């Protein structure tokens, strides 16, 4: 997430989410407007879902993700094949009614032995994308027509599904046990009070670090907050912009695992070990079938970052429940042919997808490409450390000789802390206070001083003074997959985080800043209101009402 801070000089409406709707305002909205505005997008998504056409929009989002997101060539090929198997292949889960299926299949076959670049992948899907966009334009016109009909009636309003952020902490458990629901939701309105959410990809920071390029447009800012987080180099921490698309892929993964005779997990870190344990324990609980789990790592021990005692205990636990552990085994090559994907190990072992369901759990990637690829005249990548993390001052301003108006928080920083949502939240409080202090001409504060909470060294359930229910030692805290009660404690953390977001009065996030008023000279300025403004649409969030 990129935070853009600017003064909001417009008068707040007495109704928090409502203003006047006109036919002019609706008729001037384009499909492009809907794709970047969360309110319009949620409304359009609900309309498509109601008419059994949501796969068209999900496909466009998936192609847009392929077009913009950074990754290695293998990641690009994986994303392309995922799109093909989900949307284009005959009998795929979200099969599109398009005429380009044979064309896509022929192009894929022609590049079977080639290294597929991003340009190749986009070209393969181009004709399908154009056909889907044409269909979406028609459906969007129908959606607007329905909305216009609603506006013409004084008794009608436009409704949307609750505009919310979904936080899914127990993703490993959910993959193996999809019947468990571990999602926590809260609305964007609960934390964005005077601002606008733009859906898109921020690609560059320019103009002396005063603008960011989003969707090929420049968005200016007074302060920039970088909160782009991390992503797993696997299928677990998805960047899919559509929750339906992500859910469909998780369900398919869960189905494949539950019906597999063998599962290969590449990577014996914490995620890989937790996956292996969860799959084997689920298999042992079934009397009908048995799933063999093979855990492969290029290093000499599992959980190589952990103390020796923890590594040994994890190794013993996994072998006792039947996980086959192969160490000092590096996957040296991957070959794709005849609808098969074969992994070659350094020991000479061969792992074929015909025999194994393959899960990659090979660590996290820091999402700092916007810094690394910035074309700003004063280079920004000098604030990255050797691992790609953003070096920040104790005030959470980036370590840059020129710019004091850029902040960073959360997983992307080099701050030594327990990387949790709670840590990111208290970092946000620190950043908010420091922006207010800079506006008042005061010096910014270090984390841990004058009412700000210091970076946490352990999760919430280990801090009794902050509502924690039990002090866990490091062994128990890190190896939560060894005991289901520790998984419950992990979920306790997430419920605490949910409360933090919903209530600003909790003392555990630190002293929050007072509302910053705009200067008197700016308050007198009148903000021009366009004749047809998309912001003036009356959108009333009501989860019990359908979308018209």
LINJO-V580760 format. One record per run of one state. SS is the DSSP state (2 for helix, 1 for strand, 0 for the rest). FROM is the first residue (numbers start at 1). TO is the last residue. If there is no record, write none. Layout:
BEGIN
ss=SS from=FROM to=TO
ss=SS from=FROM to=TO
END
This chain:
BEGIN
ss=0 from=1 to=1
ss=1 from=2 to=5
ss=0 from=6 to=22
ss=2 from=23 to=27
ss=0 from=28 to=30
ss=2 from=31 to=36
ss=1 from=37 to=37
ss=2 from=38 to=50
ss=0 from=51 to=53
ss=2 from=54 to=68
ss=0 from=69 to=72
ss=2 from=73 to=88
ss=0 from=89 to=100
ss=2 from=101 to=110
ss=0 from=111 to=117
ss=2 from=118 to=152
ss=0 from=153 to=157
ss=1 from=158 to=160
ss=0 from=161 to=163
ss=1 from=164 to=168
ss=0 from=169 to=170
ss=2 from=171 to=176
ss=0 from=177 to=182
ss=1 from=183 to=187
ss=2 from=188 to=190
ss=0 from=191 to=197
ss=1 from=198 to=198
ss=0 from=199 to=201
ss=1 from=202 to=206
ss=0 from=207 to=210
ss=1 from=211 to=214
ss=0 from=215 to=216
ss=1 from=217 to=220
ss=0 from=221 to=222
ss=1 from=223 to=226
ss=0 from=227 to=229
ss=1 from=230 to=232
ss=0 from=233 to=242
ss=2 from=243 to=258
ss=0 from=259 to=261
ss=1 from=262 to=266
ss=0 from=267 to=269
ss=2 from=270 to=284
ss=0 from=285 to=291
ss=1 from=292 to=296
ss=0 from=297 to=307
ss=2 from=308 to=320
ss=0 from=321 to=323
ss=1 from=324 to=326
ss=0 from=327 to=330
ss=1 from=331 to=337
ss=0 from=338 to=339
ss=1 from=340 to=345
ss=0 from=346 to=349
ss=1 from=350 to=352
ss=0 from=353 to=356
ss=1 from=357 to=360
ss=0 from=361 to=363
ss=1 from=364 to=366
ss=0 from=367 to=368
ss=2 from=369 to=372
ss=0 from=373 to=380
ss=2 from=381 to=383
ss=1 from=384 to=384
ss=0 from=385 to=389
ss=1 from=390 to=390
ss=0 from=391 to=391
ss=1 from=392 to=392
ss=0 from=393 to=396
ss=1 from=397 to=398
ss=0 from=399 to=405
ss=1 from=406 to=408
ss=0 from=409 to=412
ss=1 from=413 to=413
ss=0 from=414 to=420
ss=2 from=421 to=439
ss=0 from=440 to=459
ss=2 from=460 to=462
ss=0 from=463 to=463
ss=2 from=464 to=466
ss=0 from=467 to=473
ss=2 from=474 to=478
ss=0 from=479 to=479
ss=2 from=480 to=482
ss=0 from=483 to=483
ss=2 from=484 to=502
ss=0 from=503 to=506
ss=2 from=507 to=509
ss=0 from=510 to=519
ss=2 from=520 to=523
ss=0 from=524 to=533
ss=2 from=534 to=536
ss=0 from=537 to=538
ss=1 from=539 to=541
ss=0 from=542 to=548
END
